[in-house]
Amino acid sequence: AARSPKMMENKVFLSFTFYSTILILKMYVVAIITGQVRLRKKAFANPEDALRNGGVQFCREDPDVERCRRAHRNDMENIFPFLFLGAIYSLLDPSPAVARIHFLIFCVGRIIHTIAYLLRLRAPTRSVAYSVAQLPCFSMALQILLATTPYW
């Protein structure tokens, strides 16, 4: 396969790409789950969808659908910033092993967060997973700021 030589030599960027892709696929899975819960609970956001699936009375909210939507929104609030931070961090030439640990901790934390959210695991499972996943993001942000401070 043809590869962009510079980018493919960067082991940190490749690791970041791997974990980012896992996280994006996880977000797609949550979106699919949300759609399946909508169908099962007959709770549609749009009248045309409700009409197609039994009637306009099914254009309504449902607590289980809303839980899925909150999990998805939480992913967007956290994974999108990670995508920026991880990409920039990858350009700082960090240790590949240290970078991989950053990416792995974030990825596992977000997966556990989603599982805890969707399966209603007992508190504080979800909040601990959230907090643990934030640590590598703060670390990367701090390293980016330290590297770029001379240029502000």
PyMOL commands that place a pseudoatom at each C-alpha (Angstrom):
pseudoatom trace, name=CA, resn=ALA, resi=1, chain=A, elem=C, hetatm=0, pos=[0.000, 0.000, 0.000]
pseudoatom trace, name=CA, resn=ALA, resi=2, chain=A, elem=C, hetatm=0, pos=[1.173, 3.517, -0.736]
pseudoatom trace, name=CA, resn=ARG, resi=3, chain=A, elem=C, hetatm=0, pos=[1.962, 5.391, 2.436]
pseudoatom trace, name=CA, resn=SER, resi=4, chain=A, elem=C, hetatm=0, pos=[2.706, 8.974, 3.280]
pseudoatom trace, name=CA, resn=PRO, resi=5, chain=A, elem=C, hetatm=0, pos=[6.296, 8.451, 4.483]
pseudoatom trace, name=CA, resn=LYS, resi=6, chain=A, elem=C, hetatm=0, pos=[6.535, 11.162, 7.154]
pseudoatom trace, name=CA, resn=MET, resi=7, chain=A, elem=C, hetatm=0, pos=[3.194, 10.417, 8.795]
pseudoatom trace, name=CA, resn=MET, resi=8, chain=A, elem=C, hetatm=0, pos=[3.681, 6.659, 8.729]
pseudoatom trace, name=CA, resn=GLU, resi=9, chain=A, elem=C, hetatm=0, pos=[7.121, 6.949, 10.342]
pseudoatom trace, name=CA, resn=ASN, resi=10, chain=A, elem=C, hetatm=0, pos=[5.568, 8.664, 13.352]
pseudoatom trace, name=CA, resn=LYS, resi=11, chain=A, elem=C, hetatm=0, pos=[4.825, 5.741, 15.710]
pseudoatom trace, name=CA, resn=VAL, resi=12, chain=A, elem=C, hetatm=0, pos=[3.050, 8.075, 18.123]
pseudoatom trace, name=CA, resn=PHE, resi=13, chain=A, elem=C, hetatm=0, pos=[0.730, 9.340, 15.398]
pseudoatom trace, name=CA, resn=LEU, resi=14, chain=A, elem=C, hetatm=0, pos=[-0.011, 5.770, 14.288]
pseudoatom trace, name=CA, resn=SER, resi=15, chain=A, elem=C, hetatm=0, pos=[-0.868, 4.801, 17.865]
pseudoatom trace, name=CA, resn=PHE, resi=16, chain=A, elem=C, hetatm=0, pos=[-3.057, 7.914, 18.168]
pseudoatom trace, name=CA, resn=THR, resi=17, chain=A, elem=C, hetatm=0, pos=[-4.767, 6.990, 14.886]
pseudoatom trace, name=CA, resn=PHE, resi=18, chain=A, elem=C, hetatm=0, pos=[-5.466, 3.460, 16.123]
pseudoatom trace, name=CA, resn=TYR, resi=19, chain=A, elem=C, hetatm=0, pos=[-7.054, 4.567, 19.415]
pseudoatom trace, name=CA, resn=SER, resi=20, chain=A, elem=C, hetatm=0, pos=[-8.944, 7.443, 17.768]
pseudoatom trace, name=CA, resn=THR, resi=21, chain=A, elem=C, hetatm=0, pos=[-10.457, 5.057, 15.245]
pseudoatom trace, name=CA, resn=ILE, resi=22, chain=A, elem=C, hetatm=0, pos=[-11.544, 2.696, 18.042]
pseudoatom trace, name=CA, resn=LEU, resi=23, chain=A, elem=C, hetatm=0, pos=[-13.225, 5.629, 19.805]
pseudoatom trace, name=CA, resn=ILE, resi=24, chain=A, elem=C, hetatm=0, pos=[-15.002, 6.821, 16.669]
pseudoatom trace, name=CA, resn=LEU, resi=25, chain=A, elem=C, hetatm=0, pos=[-16.251, 3.293, 16.006]
pseudoatom trace, name=CA, resn=LYS, resi=26, chain=A, elem=C, hetatm=0, pos=[-17.486, 3.202, 19.620]
pseudoatom trace, name=CA, resn=MET, resi=27, chain=A, elem=C, hetatm=0, pos=[-19.422, 6.410, 18.964]
pseudoatom trace, name=CA, resn=TYR, resi=28, chain=A, elem=C, hetatm=0, pos=[-21.033, 4.812, 15.897]
pseudoatom trace, name=CA, resn=VAL, resi=29, chain=A, elem=C, hetatm=0, pos=[-22.028, 1.824, 18.041]
pseudoatom trace, name=CA, resn=VAL, resi=30, chain=A, elem=C, hetatm=0, pos=[-23.691, 4.157, 20.571]
pseudoatom trace, name=CA, resn=ALA, resi=31, chain=A, elem=C, hetatm=0, pos=[-25.575, 5.863, 17.717]
pseudoatom trace, name=CA, resn=ILE, resi=32, chain=A, elem=C, hetatm=0, pos=[-26.772, 2.469, 16.442]
pseudoatom trace, name=CA, resn=ILE, resi=33, chain=A, elem=C, hetatm=0, pos=[-27.834, 1.471, 19.966]
pseudoatom trace, name=CA, resn=THR, resi=34, chain=A, elem=C, hetatm=0, pos=[-29.753, 4.748, 20.262]
pseudoatom trace, name=CA, resn=GLY, resi=35, chain=A, elem=C, hetatm=0, pos=[-31.607, 3.981, 17.031]
pseudoatom trace, name=CA, resn=GLN, resi=36, chain=A, elem=C, hetatm=0, pos=[-32.406, 0.444, 18.166]
pseudoatom trace, name=CA, resn=VAL, resi=37, chain=A, elem=C, hetatm=0, pos=[-33.746, 1.697, 21.510]
pseudoatom trace, name=CA, resn=ARG, resi=38, chain=A, elem=C, hetatm=0, pos=[-35.888, 4.262, 19.636]
pseudoatom trace, name=CA, resn=LEU, resi=39, chain=A, elem=C, hetatm=0, pos=[-37.391, 1.468, 17.524]
pseudoatom trace, name=CA, resn=ARG, resi=40, chain=A, elem=C, hetatm=0, pos=[-37.917, -0.876, 20.486]
pseudoatom trace, name=CA, resn=LYS, resi=41, chain=A, elem=C, hetatm=0, pos=[-39.496, 1.834, 22.666]
pseudoatom trace, name=CA, resn=LYS, resi=42, chain=A, elem=C, hetatm=0, pos=[-41.333, 3.503, 19.751]
pseudoatom trace, name=CA, resn=ALA, resi=43, chain=A, elem=C, hetatm=0, pos=[-39.992, 6.927, 20.711]
pseudoatom trace, name=CA, resn=PHE, resi=44, chain=A, elem=C, hetatm=0, pos=[-39.140, 8.973, 17.645]
pseudoatom trace, name=CA, resn=ALA, resi=45, chain=A, elem=C, hetatm=0, pos=[-37.716, 12.485, 17.426]
pseudoatom trace, name=CA, resn=ASN, resi=46, chain=A, elem=C, hetatm=0, pos=[-39.428, 13.326, 14.131]
pseudoatom trace, name=CA, resn=PRO, resi=47, chain=A, elem=C, hetatm=0, pos=[-43.114, 13.051, 13.168]
pseudoatom trace, name=CA, resn=GLU, resi=48, chain=A, elem=C, hetatm=0, pos=[-42.313, 11.407, 9.819]
pseudoatom trace, name=CA, resn=ASP, resi=49, chain=A, elem=C, hetatm=0, pos=[-40.421, 8.632, 11.624]
pseudoatom trace, name=CA, resn=ALA, resi=50, chain=A, elem=C, hetatm=0, pos=[-43.258, 8.176, 14.090]
pseudoatom trace, name=CA, resn=LEU, resi=51, chain=A, elem=C, hetatm=0, pos=[-45.828, 8.016, 11.265]
pseudoatom trace, name=CA, resn=ARG, resi=52, chain=A, elem=C, hetatm=0, pos=[-43.763, 5.361, 9.494]
pseudoatom trace, name=CA, resn=ASN, resi=53, chain=A, elem=C, hetatm=0, pos=[-43.561, 3.334, 12.706]
pseudoatom trace, name=CA, resn=GLY, resi=54, chain=A, elem=C, hetatm=0, pos=[-47.104, 3.346, 14.038]
pseudoatom trace, name=CA, resn=GLY, resi=55, chain=A, elem=C, hetatm=0, pos=[-48.397, 6.893, 14.293]
pseudoatom trace, name=CA, resn=VAL, resi=56, chain=A, elem=C, hetatm=0, pos=[-47.711, 10.475, 15.259]
pseudoatom trace, name=CA, resn=GLN, resi=57, chain=A, elem=C, hetatm=0, pos=[-48.321, 9.597, 18.937]
pseudoatom trace, name=CA, resn=PHE, resi=58, chain=A, elem=C, hetatm=0, pos=[-44.887, 7.937, 18.890]
pseudoatom trace, name=CA, resn=CYS, resi=59, chain=A, elem=C, hetatm=0, pos=[-43.188, 11.277, 18.288]
pseudoatom trace, name=CA, resn=ARG, resi=60, chain=A, elem=C, hetatm=0, pos=[-42.148, 11.516, 21.921]
pseudoatom trace, name=CA, resn=GLU, resi=61, chain=A, elem=C, hetatm=0, pos=[-39.275, 11.301, 24.360]
pseudoatom trace, name=CA, resn=ASP, resi=62, chain=A, elem=C, hetatm=0, pos=[-38.338, 8.170, 26.265]
pseudoatom trace, name=CA, resn=PRO, resi=63, chain=A, elem=C, hetatm=0, pos=[-35.997, 7.976, 29.301]
pseudoatom trace, name=CA, resn=ASP, resi=64, chain=A, elem=C, hetatm=0, pos=[-33.993, 5.083, 27.805]
pseudoatom trace, name=CA, resn=VAL, resi=65, chain=A, elem=C, hetatm=0, pos=[-33.515, 6.886, 24.491]
pseudoatom trace, name=CA, resn=GLU, resi=66, chain=A, elem=C, hetatm=0, pos=[-32.497, 10.033, 26.365]
pseudoatom trace, name=CA, resn=ARG, resi=67, chain=A, elem=C, hetatm=0, pos=[-29.913, 8.030, 28.349]
pseudoatom trace, name=CA, resn=CYS, resi=68, chain=A, elem=C, hetatm=0, pos=[-28.386, 6.813, 25.072]
pseudoatom trace, name=CA, resn=ARG, resi=69, chain=A, elem=C, hetatm=0, pos=[-28.391, 10.357, 23.713]
pseudoatom trace, name=CA, resn=ARG, resi=70, chain=A, elem=C, hetatm=0, pos=[-26.654, 11.658, 26.848]
pseudoatom trace, name=CA, resn=ALA, resi=71, chain=A, elem=C, hetatm=0, pos=[-23.981, 8.973, 26.518]
pseudoatom trace, name=CA, resn=HIS, resi=72, chain=A, elem=C, hetatm=0, pos=[-23.448, 9.991, 22.888]
pseudoatom trace, name=CA, resn=ARG, resi=73, chain=A, elem=C, hetatm=0, pos=[-23.345, 13.705, 23.732]
pseudoatom trace, name=CA, resn=ASN, resi=74, chain=A, elem=C, hetatm=0, pos=[-20.837, 13.011, 26.508]
pseudoatom trace, name=CA, resn=ASP, resi=75, chain=A, elem=C, hetatm=0, pos=[-18.665, 11.203, 23.944]
pseudoatom trace, name=CA, resn=MET, resi=76, chain=A, elem=C, hetatm=0, pos=[-18.767, 14.229, 21.652]
pseudoatom trace, name=CA, resn=GLU, resi=77, chain=A, elem=C, hetatm=0, pos=[-17.867, 16.548, 24.533]
pseudoatom trace, name=CA, resn=ASN, resi=78, chain=A, elem=C, hetatm=0, pos=[-14.830, 14.438, 25.389]
pseudoatom trace, name=CA, resn=ILE, resi=79, chain=A, elem=C, hetatm=0, pos=[-13.663, 12.507, 22.335]
pseudoatom trace, name=CA, resn=PHE, resi=80, chain=A, elem=C, hetatm=0, pos=[-13.611, 15.501, 19.976]
pseudoatom trace, name=CA, resn=PRO, resi=81, chain=A, elem=C, hetatm=0, pos=[-11.200, 17.455, 22.236]
pseudoatom trace, name=CA, resn=PHE, resi=82, chain=A, elem=C, hetatm=0, pos=[-9.088, 14.284, 22.578]
pseudoatom trace, name=CA, resn=LEU, resi=83, chain=A, elem=C, hetatm=0, pos=[-8.812, 14.117, 18.783]
pseudoatom trace, name=CA, resn=PHE, resi=84, chain=A, elem=C, hetatm=0, pos=[-7.356, 17.625, 18.703]
pseudoatom trace, name=CA, resn=LEU, resi=85, chain=A, elem=C, hetatm=0, pos=[-5.097, 17.202, 21.730]
pseudoatom trace, name=CA, resn=GLY, resi=86, chain=A, elem=C, hetatm=0, pos=[-3.798, 13.799, 20.640]
pseudoatom trace, name=CA, resn=ALA, resi=87, chain=A, elem=C, hetatm=0, pos=[-3.041, 14.958, 17.096]
pseudoatom trace, name=CA, resn=ILE, resi=88, chain=A, elem=C, hetatm=0, pos=[-1.083, 18.005, 18.288]
pseudoatom trace, name=CA, resn=TYR, resi=89, chain=A, elem=C, hetatm=0, pos=[0.606, 16.008, 21.083]
pseudoatom trace, name=CA, resn=SER, resi=90, chain=A, elem=C, hetatm=0, pos=[1.733, 13.483, 18.442]
pseudoatom trace, name=CA, resn=LEU, resi=91, chain=A, elem=C, hetatm=0, pos=[3.639, 16.282, 16.695]
pseudoatom trace, name=CA, resn=LEU, resi=92, chain=A, elem=C, hetatm=0, pos=[5.655, 17.079, 19.858]
pseudoatom trace, name=CA, resn=ASP, resi=93, chain=A, elem=C, hetatm=0, pos=[7.790, 13.941, 19.482]
pseudoatom trace, name=CA, resn=PRO, resi=94, chain=A, elem=C, hetatm=0, pos=[6.822, 12.383, 22.830]
pseudoatom trace, name=CA, resn=SER, resi=95, chain=A, elem=C, hetatm=0, pos=[8.065, 8.975, 23.919]
pseudoatom trace, name=CA, resn=PRO, resi=96, chain=A, elem=C, hetatm=0, pos=[6.043, 6.385, 21.953]
pseudoatom trace, name=CA, resn=ALA, resi=97, chain=A, elem=C, hetatm=0, pos=[5.512, 4.277, 25.090]
pseudoatom trace, name=CA, resn=VAL, resi=98, chain=A, elem=C, hetatm=0, pos=[4.338, 7.238, 27.175]
pseudoatom trace, name=CA, resn=ALA, resi=99, chain=A, elem=C, hetatm=0, pos=[2.080, 8.456, 24.358]
pseudoatom trace, name=CA, resn=ARG, resi=100, chain=A, elem=C, hetatm=0, pos=[0.569, 4.982, 23.942]
pseudoatom trace, name=CA, resn=ILE, resi=101, chain=A, elem=C, hetatm=0, pos=[-0.224, 4.926, 27.670]
pseudoatom trace, name=CA, resn=HIS, resi=102, chain=A, elem=C, hetatm=0, pos=[-1.968, 8.319, 27.328]
pseudoatom trace, name=CA, resn=PHE, resi=103, chain=A, elem=C, hetatm=0, pos=[-4.069, 7.070, 24.406]
pseudoatom trace, name=CA, resn=LEU, resi=104, chain=A, elem=C, hetatm=0, pos=[-4.823, 3.687, 25.983]
pseudoatom trace, name=CA, resn=ILE, resi=105, chain=A, elem=C, hetatm=0, pos=[-5.970, 5.183, 29.302]
pseudoatom trace, name=CA, resn=PHE, resi=106, chain=A, elem=C, hetatm=0, pos=[-8.268, 7.615, 27.523]
pseudoatom trace, name=CA, resn=CYS, resi=107, chain=A, elem=C, hetatm=0, pos=[-9.698, 4.927, 25.251]
pseudoatom trace, name=CA, resn=VAL, resi=108, chain=A, elem=C, hetatm=0, pos=[-10.324, 2.391, 28.027]
pseudoatom trace, name=CA, resn=GLY, resi=109, chain=A, elem=C, hetatm=0, pos=[-11.772, 5.108, 30.276]
pseudoatom trace, name=CA, resn=ARG, resi=110, chain=A, elem=C, hetatm=0, pos=[-14.231, 6.167, 27.583]
pseudoatom trace, name=CA, resn=ILE, resi=111, chain=A, elem=C, hetatm=0, pos=[-15.262, 2.584, 26.826]
pseudoatom trace, name=CA, resn=ILE, resi=112, chain=A, elem=C, hetatm=0, pos=[-15.891, 1.896, 30.522]
pseudoatom trace, name=CA, resn=HIS, resi=113, chain=A, elem=C, hetatm=0, pos=[-17.763, 5.220, 30.791]
pseudoatom trace, name=CA, resn=THR, resi=114, chain=A, elem=C, hetatm=0, pos=[-20.095, 4.211, 27.946]
pseudoatom trace, name=CA, resn=ILE, resi=115, chain=A, elem=C, hetatm=0, pos=[-20.669, 0.726, 29.360]
pseudoatom trace, name=CA, resn=ALA, resi=116, chain=A, elem=C, hetatm=0, pos=[-21.409, 2.212, 32.788]
pseudoatom trace, name=CA, resn=TYR, resi=117, chain=A, elem=C, hetatm=0, pos=[-23.781, 4.763, 31.244]
pseudoatom trace, name=CA, resn=LEU, resi=118, chain=A, elem=C, hetatm=0, pos=[-25.746, 2.373, 29.047]
pseudoatom trace, name=CA, resn=LEU, resi=119, chain=A, elem=C, hetatm=0, pos=[-25.896, -0.480, 31.567]
pseudoatom trace, name=CA, resn=ARG, resi=120, chain=A, elem=C, hetatm=0, pos=[-26.622, 1.838, 34.510]
pseudoatom trace, name=CA, resn=LEU, resi=121, chain=A, elem=C, hetatm=0, pos=[-23.684, 0.522, 36.536]
pseudoatom trace, name=CA, resn=ARG, resi=122, chain=A, elem=C, hetatm=0, pos=[-23.573, 1.575, 40.153]
pseudoatom trace, name=CA, resn=ALA, resi=123, chain=A, elem=C, hetatm=0, pos=[-22.025, 4.954, 40.980]
pseudoatom trace, name=CA, resn=PRO, resi=124, chain=A, elem=C, hetatm=0, pos=[-19.235, 6.009, 41.005]
pseudoatom trace, name=CA, resn=THR, resi=125, chain=A, elem=C, hetatm=0, pos=[-18.181, 3.696, 38.131]
pseudoatom trace, name=CA, resn=ARG, resi=126, chain=A, elem=C, hetatm=0, pos=[-19.116, 6.165, 35.395]
pseudoatom trace, name=CA, resn=SER, resi=127, chain=A, elem=C, hetatm=0, pos=[-17.639, 9.232, 37.105]
pseudoatom trace, name=CA, resn=VAL, resi=128, chain=A, elem=C, hetatm=0, pos=[-14.394, 7.398, 37.946]
pseudoatom trace, name=CA, resn=ALA, resi=129, chain=A, elem=C, hetatm=0, pos=[-14.060, 6.274, 34.313]
pseudoatom trace, name=CA, resn=TYR, resi=130, chain=A, elem=C, hetatm=0, pos=[-14.716, 9.850, 33.189]
pseudoatom trace, name=CA, resn=SER, resi=131, chain=A, elem=C, hetatm=0, pos=[-12.115, 11.257, 35.586]
pseudoatom trace, name=CA, resn=VAL, resi=132, chain=A, elem=C, hetatm=0, pos=[-9.455, 8.708, 34.704]
pseudoatom trace, name=CA, resn=ALA, resi=133, chain=A, elem=C, hetatm=0, pos=[-9.962, 9.434, 30.992]
pseudoatom trace, name=CA, resn=GLN, resi=134, chain=A, elem=C, hetatm=0, pos=[-9.483, 13.164, 31.644]
pseudoatom trace, name=CA, resn=LEU, resi=135, chain=A, elem=C, hetatm=0, pos=[-6.006, 12.686, 33.131]
pseudoatom trace, name=CA, resn=PRO, resi=136, chain=A, elem=C, hetatm=0, pos=[-4.189, 11.981, 29.852]
pseudoatom trace, name=CA, resn=CYS, resi=137, chain=A, elem=C, hetatm=0, pos=[-6.069, 14.860, 28.201]
pseudoatom trace, name=CA, resn=PHE, resi=138, chain=A, elem=C, hetatm=0, pos=[-4.893, 17.299, 30.863]
pseudoatom trace, name=CA, resn=SER, resi=139, chain=A, elem=C, hetatm=0, pos=[-1.386, 15.873, 30.561]
pseudoatom trace, name=CA, resn=MET, resi=140, chain=A, elem=C, hetatm=0, pos=[-1.367, 16.327, 26.780]
pseudoatom trace, name=CA, resn=ALA, resi=141, chain=A, elem=C, hetatm=0, pos=[-2.851, 19.834, 27.055]
pseudoatom trace, name=CA, resn=LEU, resi=142, chain=A, elem=C, hetatm=0, pos=[-0.185, 20.845, 29.577]
pseudoatom trace, name=CA, resn=GLN, resi=143, chain=A, elem=C, hetatm=0, pos=[2.598, 19.469, 27.383]
pseudoatom trace, name=CA, resn=ILE, resi=144, chain=A, elem=C, hetatm=0, pos=[1.189, 21.292, 24.347]
pseudoatom trace, name=CA, resn=LEU, resi=145, chain=A, elem=C, hetatm=0, pos=[1.025, 24.547, 26.308]
pseudoatom trace, name=CA, resn=LEU, resi=146, chain=A, elem=C, hetatm=0, pos=[4.574, 24.106, 27.598]
pseudoatom trace, name=CA, resn=ALA, resi=147, chain=A, elem=C, hetatm=0, pos=[5.831, 23.425, 24.075]
pseudoatom trace, name=CA, resn=THR, resi=148, chain=A, elem=C, hetatm=0, pos=[4.022, 26.399, 22.559]
pseudoatom trace, name=CA, resn=THR, resi=149, chain=A, elem=C, hetatm=0, pos=[4.422, 29.015, 25.321]
pseudoatom trace, name=CA, resn=PRO, resi=150, chain=A, elem=C, hetatm=0, pos=[7.528, 30.531, 23.695]
pseudoatom trace, name=CA, resn=TYR, resi=151, chain=A, elem=C, hetatm=0, pos=[5.408, 31.366, 20.639]
pseudoatom trace, name=CA, resn=TRP, resi=152, chain=A, elem=C, hetatm=0, pos=[2.455, 33.152, 22.242]
for i in range(1, 152): cmd.bond("trace and resi %d" % i, "trace and resi %d" % (i + 1))
show_as sticks, trace
zoom trace
